[in-house]
Amino acid sequence: MRALVITAPGRAEVQDVAEPAAEPGEVIVEVRRAGICGTDVEFFTGEMAYLHSGHAAYPMRIGHEWMGTVTAVGAGVDGSWIGRRVTGDTMLGCGACRRCEHGRQHVCDQRLELGIRGGKAGALAERVATPARSLHRLPDTVDDAMGALVEPGGNAFRAVQGAALRPGDRCLVLGPGTIGLLCALFARAAGAEVHLLARDAGSAAFARSLGFDDVWTDGDLPGLPWDAVIEASNSPALPARALDLVEPGGRVVYIGLAGTPSLIDTRDLALKDVTAVGVLSASPGLAGTIAAYAAGVVDPRPLVAATVALDDLPAILAGSRPSGAGPGPKFHVTM
């Protein structure tokens, strides 16, 4: 089958690779649509931290935002999965440790991460093998594009849960990339008054196109009381700014990751009686995201700038934007 392979920093190509086999407890999914995200770009550039910690190594096959149809099952897996439209969890815990037993497989020390960590081949390929326990069924009301946006949506869903928003609360989102915009959509669905801090006029204009009127750049952010601040950028300076901006007694959610350490003063955290929440993964938010998409509460599809072929991905990872692409931050691939 064909799959995207990153062979070295700045080098990616579509290769013919061996078909995956369903090990006991696994299924084979024929991938219908997959997305690329900032993590994938960091693997391409060589900046991703896992490459330096030993959790990942070249050559590697990326892809963790996906949906498809189950075509085969391994030993011990219910055959009724075959033919089902599904997406799946990226975080694949060992299943035996205390964290996994308590439902926190996404922070298991021994976890694999599909297309990211531990050599588990990803979904930017014609087929992918994944444990049946990681699967989530997609209802007919969640189309293929939405299905491939469940994983990033799950991260945003959890971030908004962490913000504990009540109707009428004022929420500021820092960083309107894919995750930040999804956070804004889920926060709006929760009844919050949503504001976004954009990095430039272009990202501000796109956020406004999604119906957000209160979009600001650094020079014109109003001095309003913010009940919650969601930090979804990759800026090392903005985590401290989030803590500075939030109201005393409010909540700060950290879901963005910078390439260098981002520091906060814990005295500010304590003296303002602020609750800080960190969000690593979509895992506990996948089911809620699927339900929100299915009910039409949140529609993530306007974020997709273009849907391309697998052969187009190396150029996109290198920073090229295909002709005719829209202004959104997300690219999808159909197999």
C-alpha positions as CSV (number, residue, x, y, z in Angstrom):
1,M,0.0,0.0,0.0
2,R,1.0,3.7,-0.2
3,A,1.9,5.7,2.8
4,L,3.6,9.0,3.6
5,V,7.0,8.5,5.2
6,I,9.3,11.2,6.7
7,T,12.8,10.0,6.2
8,A,14.8,12.9,7.7
9,P,14.3,16.5,8.6
10,G,12.8,18.3,5.6
11,R,12.4,15.1,3.6
12,A,9.1,13.3,3.1
13,E,7.9,11.0,0.3
14,V,5.1,8.6,-0.6
15,Q,6.4,5.1,-0.5
16,D,5.0,1.6,-1.1
17,V,5.1,-0.1,2.3
18,A,3.9,-3.5,3.6
19,E,0.2,-3.9,4.3
20,P,-0.6,-3.8,8.0
21,A,-1.7,-7.0,9.7
22,A,-4.3,-7.1,12.5
23,E,-2.6,-8.4,15.6
24,P,-4.8,-9.9,18.4
25,G,-7.1,-7.1,19.6
26,E,-6.6,-4.9,16.6
27,V,-8.5,-3.9,13.5
28,I,-7.5,-2.8,10.0
29,V,-9.1,0.5,8.9
30,E,-9.2,1.6,5.3
31,V,-8.5,5.3,5.7
32,R,-10.9,7.6,3.9
33,R,-9.8,11.0,5.2
34,A,-7.0,12.2,7.4
35,G,-5.6,15.6,8.5
36,I,-2.2,17.1,9.2
37,C,-1.5,19.3,12.1
38,G,1.3,21.3,13.7
39,T,2.8,18.2,15.3
40,D,3.2,16.6,11.9
41,V,5.0,19.7,10.6
42,E,7.3,19.6,13.6
43,F,8.2,16.0,12.7
44,F,8.9,17.1,9.2
45,T,11.2,20.0,10.3
46,G,12.9,17.9,13.0
47,E,11.7,20.2,15.9
48,M,9.3,17.8,17.5
49,A,10.5,17.0,21.1
50,Y,9.9,13.3,20.8
51,L,12.7,13.1,18.2
52,H,15.1,14.4,20.8
53,S,13.8,12.4,23.8
54,G,13.9,9.0,22.0
55,H,10.2,8.5,21.8
56,A,10.2,8.8,18.0
57,A,12.8,8.3,15.2
58,Y,13.1,8.5,11.5
59,P,11.9,7.0,9.2
60,M,8.4,7.5,10.6
61,R,4.8,7.4,9.3
62,I,2.7,10.2,10.6
63,G,-1.1,10.8,10.8
64,H,-3.3,10.9,13.9
65,E,-6.4,12.8,12.7
66,W,-8.3,10.3,10.7
67,M,-11.5,8.4,9.9
68,G,-12.2,5.3,7.8
69,T,-14.0,2.0,7.5
70,V,-13.0,-1.2,9.3
71,T,-12.1,-3.9,6.8
72,A,-10.6,-6.7,8.9
73,V,-10.3,-7.7,12.6
74,G,-7.7,-9.6,14.5
75,A,-8.2,-12.4,17.0
76,G,-10.5,-11.6,19.9
77,V,-12.2,-8.7,18.1
78,D,-16.0,-8.7,17.5
79,G,-16.5,-9.2,13.7
80,S,-19.4,-6.7,13.8
81,W,-16.8,-3.9,13.5
82,I,-16.3,-4.8,9.9
83,G,-17.9,-2.2,7.6
84,R,-18.3,0.4,10.4
85,R,-17.3,4.0,9.9
86,V,-14.9,4.9,12.7
87,T,-12.3,7.2,14.1
88,G,-9.9,6.3,16.8
89,D,-7.9,7.5,19.8
90,T,-4.3,8.5,19.2
91,M,-3.2,7.5,22.7
92,L,-2.7,3.8,23.1
93,G,-1.9,2.9,26.7
94,C,-0.4,-0.3,27.9
95,G,-3.7,-1.4,29.4
96,A,-2.2,-2.8,32.5
97,C,-0.8,0.0,34.6
98,R,-2.6,2.0,37.3
99,R,-3.2,5.0,35.0
100,C,-4.7,2.8,32.3
101,E,-6.9,1.0,34.9
102,H,-8.2,4.4,36.1
103,G,-9.1,5.5,32.5
104,R,-6.1,7.7,32.0
105,Q,-4.4,5.7,29.2
106,H,-3.5,9.0,27.5
107,V,-0.8,9.6,30.2
108,C,0.4,6.0,30.5
109,D,4.2,6.1,30.6
110,Q,4.4,3.1,28.2
111,R,1.8,4.4,25.7
112,L,2.2,4.4,22.0
113,E,0.8,7.3,20.1
114,L,-0.6,6.5,16.6
115,G,1.7,8.3,14.1
116,I,3.6,10.1,16.8
117,R,5.3,8.0,19.5
118,G,6.8,4.6,19.9
119,G,6.9,3.7,16.2
120,K,3.2,3.0,15.8
121,A,2.5,3.7,12.1
122,G,0.1,6.5,11.5
123,A,-3.0,7.0,9.3
124,L,-1.5,9.0,6.4
125,A,-1.7,5.8,4.5
126,E,-4.2,3.7,2.6
127,R,-4.7,1.5,5.7
128,V,-3.9,1.6,9.3
129,A,-3.8,-0.9,12.2
130,T,-5.2,0.2,15.6
131,P,-6.5,-1.5,18.7
132,A,-10.3,-2.1,18.6
133,R,-10.5,-0.6,22.1
134,S,-9.4,2.8,20.6
135,L,-12.3,2.9,18.1
136,H,-15.3,5.3,18.2
137,R,-18.2,4.7,15.8
138,L,-19.2,7.6,13.6
139,P,-23.0,8.2,13.1
140,D,-24.3,9.0,9.7
141,T,-24.7,12.7,10.7
142,V,-20.9,13.0,11.1
143,D,-19.6,13.0,7.6
144,D,-16.0,12.1,6.6
145,A,-14.7,15.6,6.9
146,M,-16.1,16.0,10.4
147,G,-14.9,12.5,11.3
148,A,-11.3,13.5,10.5
149,L,-11.7,16.5,12.8
150,V,-12.8,14.6,15.8
151,E,-9.3,14.3,17.2
152,P,-8.5,18.0,17.2
153,G,-12.0,18.7,18.3
154,G,-11.6,16.4,21.3
155,N,-8.6,18.5,22.5
156,A,-10.7,21.7,22.2
157,F,-13.7,20.0,23.9
158,R,-11.6,19.2,26.9
159,A,-10.1,22.6,27.0
160,V,-13.5,24.2,27.2
161,Q,-14.5,21.6,29.8
162,G,-11.4,22.7,31.8
163,A,-12.5,26.3,31.5
164,A,-15.8,25.4,33.3
165,L,-17.7,28.1,31.4
166,R,-21.2,29.1,32.4
167,P,-23.6,30.9,30.1
168,G,-22.6,34.6,29.9
169,D,-19.0,34.0,31.1
170,R,-16.4,36.0,29.1
171,C,-13.7,33.7,27.6
172,L,-10.6,34.8,25.8
173,V,-8.8,32.4,23.5
174,L,-5.1,33.1,22.7
175,G,-4.0,31.7,19.4
176,P,-6.7,31.2,16.7
177,G,-5.1,28.2,14.9
178,T,-7.1,25.0,14.5
179,I,-7.3,24.2,18.2
180,G,-7.9,27.8,19.3
181,L,-10.7,28.2,16.8
182,L,-12.3,24.9,17.8
183,C,-12.0,26.0,21.4
184,A,-13.9,29.2,20.4
185,L,-16.6,27.2,18.7
186,F,-17.1,24.9,21.7
187,A,-17.0,27.9,24.1
188,R,-19.7,29.7,22.0
189,A,-21.8,26.5,22.1
190,A,-21.5,26.6,25.9
191,G,-23.1,30.0,25.9
192,A,-19.9,32.0,26.7
193,E,-19.1,35.5,25.3
194,V,-16.0,34.5,23.2
195,H,-13.1,36.8,22.3
196,L,-10.0,35.8,20.4
197,L,-6.5,37.3,20.3
198,A,-5.1,36.8,16.8
199,R,-1.5,36.9,15.7
200,D,-2.2,39.1,12.6
201,A,-4.9,40.6,10.5
202,G,-5.2,37.5,8.3
203,S,-6.0,35.1,11.2
204,A,-8.3,37.8,12.7
205,A,-10.3,38.0,9.5
206,F,-10.7,34.3,9.3
207,A,-11.9,34.1,12.9
208,R,-14.4,36.8,12.1
209,S,-15.7,34.8,9.1
210,L,-16.7,32.1,11.6
211,G,-19.1,34.6,13.2
212,F,-16.8,35.9,16.0
213,D,-17.1,39.6,16.2
214,D,-14.7,40.1,19.2
215,V,-11.4,39.4,17.6
216,W,-8.4,41.4,18.6
217,T,-4.7,41.8,17.8
218,D,-2.1,42.6,20.4
219,G,-2.4,46.4,20.1
220,D,-6.2,46.6,20.6
221,L,-7.1,44.0,23.2
222,P,-9.6,45.6,25.5
223,G,-9.0,45.7,29.2
224,L,-12.1,43.5,30.1
225,P,-12.4,41.1,32.9
226,W,-11.8,37.6,31.6
227,D,-13.5,34.8,33.5
228,A,-11.4,32.2,31.6
229,V,-8.4,32.3,29.3
230,I,-7.6,29.4,27.0
231,E,-4.0,29.5,25.9
232,A,-3.8,27.7,22.5
233,S,-0.8,29.2,20.9
234,N,2.8,28.1,20.5
235,S,4.3,31.3,21.9
236,P,6.5,30.9,25.0
237,A,5.4,34.3,26.2
238,L,1.6,33.8,26.2
239,P,1.2,31.4,29.1
240,A,2.3,34.1,31.5
241,R,0.2,36.6,29.7
242,A,-2.9,34.3,30.1
243,L,-2.3,34.2,33.9
244,D,-1.9,38.0,33.9
245,L,-5.1,38.6,32.0
246,V,-7.5,36.2,33.8
247,E,-9.7,37.5,36.6
248,P,-8.9,36.6,40.2
249,G,-10.7,33.3,40.9
250,G,-10.9,32.5,37.2
251,R,-9.5,29.6,35.2
252,V,-6.6,29.4,32.8
253,V,-6.4,26.4,30.4
254,Y,-3.1,25.5,28.8
255,I,-3.4,23.5,25.7
256,G,-0.8,25.2,23.4
257,L,2.9,24.0,23.5
258,A,5.8,26.2,22.7
259,G,9.1,25.0,21.3
260,T,11.0,26.4,24.3
261,P,10.1,26.6,28.0
262,S,7.2,28.9,28.7
263,L,7.3,30.1,32.3
264,I,4.7,31.4,34.7
265,D,5.1,33.0,38.2
266,T,3.2,30.6,40.6
267,R,2.9,33.5,43.1
268,D,0.5,35.1,40.6
269,L,-1.3,31.8,40.4
270,A,-1.7,31.6,44.1
271,L,-2.3,35.2,45.0
272,K,-5.0,35.5,42.3
273,D,-6.6,32.2,43.4
274,V,-6.6,31.0,39.8
275,T,-7.3,27.4,38.7
276,A,-4.8,26.3,36.0
277,V,-5.7,23.3,33.8
278,G,-3.4,21.4,31.5
279,V,-4.7,19.5,28.5
280,L,-2.5,16.8,26.8
281,S,-4.9,14.9,24.5
282,A,-8.3,14.5,23.1
283,S,-8.8,11.0,24.6
284,P,-11.5,11.7,27.2
285,G,-13.2,14.2,24.9
286,L,-13.7,12.1,21.7
287,A,-17.2,10.8,22.5
288,G,-18.4,14.3,23.5
289,T,-17.0,15.8,20.4
290,I,-18.7,13.2,18.1
291,A,-22.0,13.9,19.9
292,A,-21.6,17.7,19.5
293,Y,-20.8,17.3,15.8
294,A,-23.7,14.9,15.3
295,A,-26.1,17.3,16.9
296,G,-24.9,20.2,14.9
297,V,-23.8,22.1,18.0
298,V,-20.4,22.6,16.5
299,D,-19.5,22.4,12.8
300,P,-15.7,22.3,12.3
301,R,-15.7,21.9,8.5
302,P,-15.0,25.6,7.7
303,L,-11.5,25.2,9.1
304,V,-10.5,22.9,6.2
305,A,-8.6,25.0,3.6
306,A,-8.3,22.2,1.0
307,T,-8.6,18.5,0.5
308,V,-5.6,17.1,-1.3
309,A,-4.1,13.8,-2.5
310,L,-1.4,11.9,-0.5
311,D,1.2,12.9,-3.1
312,D,0.6,16.6,-2.4
313,L,1.6,16.3,1.3
314,P,5.4,16.7,1.1
315,A,5.0,20.1,-0.4
316,I,2.4,21.1,2.1
317,L,4.6,20.0,5.0
318,A,7.3,22.1,3.6
319,G,5.0,25.2,3.8
320,S,3.5,25.3,0.3
321,R,-0.2,26.2,0.1
322,P,-2.0,24.6,-2.9
323,S,-3.7,26.7,-5.5
324,G,-7.2,27.5,-4.7
325,A,-6.9,26.7,-0.9
326,G,-9.2,28.6,1.4
327,P,-8.1,30.7,4.4
328,G,-8.6,27.9,7.0
329,P,-5.7,26.4,8.9
330,K,-6.4,22.7,8.2
331,F,-5.5,20.5,5.3
332,H,-7.2,17.1,4.7
333,V,-6.1,14.2,2.6
334,T,-8.4,11.7,0.8
335,M,-6.9,8.3,0.0
